[in-house]
């Protein structure tokens, strides 16, 4: 604000004493309003929002990296389930990150593993095991 009001009045040859004197005189003749200070609660909210935004960004970055890794090791597994993003899907990917692991595992062991996941019964486990073996 002071710079705007005194655009041409400050000395070209900078002399801190003269400029300080001029700024003090300007303030006494044309008082500037005080800077707005945000409440502590608002500052905390803003800090928490920055943390949340960074965490969200990191999560998206890590999901993209994980997707790329799955694409490199066993891309067909994404066709195993209708929603390849749920907890059960990632449990299967964690257990069988490569098709060779599926092919080296007995079908009964795959079915037992699938039945241990929440919401997967005997019939669904059999269907998923068959599909997983075909995809491998």
CORBEL-V843263 format. One record per residue. N is the residue number from 1. PSI is psi in whole degrees, 0 to 359 (NA if undefined). BURIAL is 1 if it has 9 or more other ideal C-beta (glycine too) atoms within 8 Angstrom, else 0. Layout:
<<N & PSI & BURIAL> <N & PSI & BURIAL>>
This chain:
<<1 & 316 & 0> <2 & 321 & 1> <3 & 320 & 0> <4 & 318 & 0> <5 & 334 & 0> <6 & 31 & 1> <7 & 312 & 0> <8 & 351 & 0> <9 & 335 & 0> <10 & 148 & 1> <11 & 141 & 0> <12 & 318 & 0> <13 & 104 & 0> <14 & 123 & 0> <15 & 105 & 0> <16 & 324 & 0> <17 & 314 & 0> <18 & 318 & 0> <19 & 318 & 1> <20 & 318 & 0> <21 & 317 & 0> <22 & 317 & 1> <23 & 320 & 1> <24 & 318 & 0> <25 & 317 & 0> <26 & 318 & 1> <27 & 322 & 1> <28 & 327 & 0> <29 & 323 & 0> <30 & 82 & 0> <31 & 135 & 0> <32 & 145 & 0> <33 & 153 & 0> <34 & 152 & 0> <35 & 145 & 0> <36 & 128 & 0> <37 & 124 & 0> <38 & 151 & 0> <39 & 156 & 0> <40 & 321 & 0> <41 & 318 & 0> <42 & 319 & 0> <43 & 320 & 1> <44 & 319 & 0> <45 & 318 & 0> <46 & 318 & 1> <47 & 316 & 0> <48 & 323 & 0> <49 & 319 & 0> <50 & 319 & 0> <51 & 316 & 0> <52 & 315 & 0> <53 & 319 & 0> <54 & 318 & 0> <55 & 318 & 0> <56 & 316 & 0> <57 & 316 & 0> <58 & 320 & 0> <59 & 315 & 0> <60 & 317 & 0> <61 & 316 & 0> <62 & 323 & 0> <63 & 319 & 0> <64 & 319 & 0> <65 & 317 & 0> <66 & 317 & 0> <67 & 318 & 0> <68 & 319 & 0> <69 & 318 & 0> <70 & 320 & 1> <71 & 329 & 0> <72 & 329 & 0> <73 & 320 & 0> <74 & 68 & 1> <75 & 333 & 0> <76 & 337 & 1> <77 & 339 & 1> <78 & 343 & 0> <79 & 5 & 0> <80 & 317 & 1> <81 & 160 & 1> <82 & 324 & 0> <83 & 89 & 0> <84 & 48 & 1> <85 & 356 & 0> <86 & 177 & 0> <87 & 317 & 0> <88 & 320 & 1> <89 & 313 & 1> <90 & 331 & 1> <91 & 320 & 1> <92 & 316 & 1> <93 & 321 & 1> <94 & 320 & 0> <95 & 324 & 0> <96 & 72 & 1> <97 & 351 & 1> <98 & 144 & 0> <99 & 329 & 1> <100 & 326 & 0> <101 & 320 & 1> <102 & 313 & 1> <103 & 334 & 0> <104 & 352 & 0> <105 & 139 & 1> <106 & 144 & 0> <107 & 320 & 0> <108 & 322 & 0> <109 & 322 & 0> <110 & 315 & 1> <111 & 317 & 1> <112 & 318 & 1> <113 & 314 & 1> <114 & 322 & 1> <115 & 335 & 1> <116 & 345 & 0> <117 & 150 & 1> <118 & 135 & 0> <119 & 9 & 0> <120 & 117 & 1> <121 & 188 & 0> <122 & 308 & 0> <123 & 314 & 0> <124 & 320 & 1> <125 & 318 & 1> <126 & 315 & 1> <127 & 315 & 0> <128 & 321 & 1> <129 & 315 & 1> <130 & 315 & 0> <131 & 318 & 1> <132 & 319 & 1> <133 & 318 & 1> <134 & 317 & 0> <135 & 325 & 1> <136 & NA & 1>>
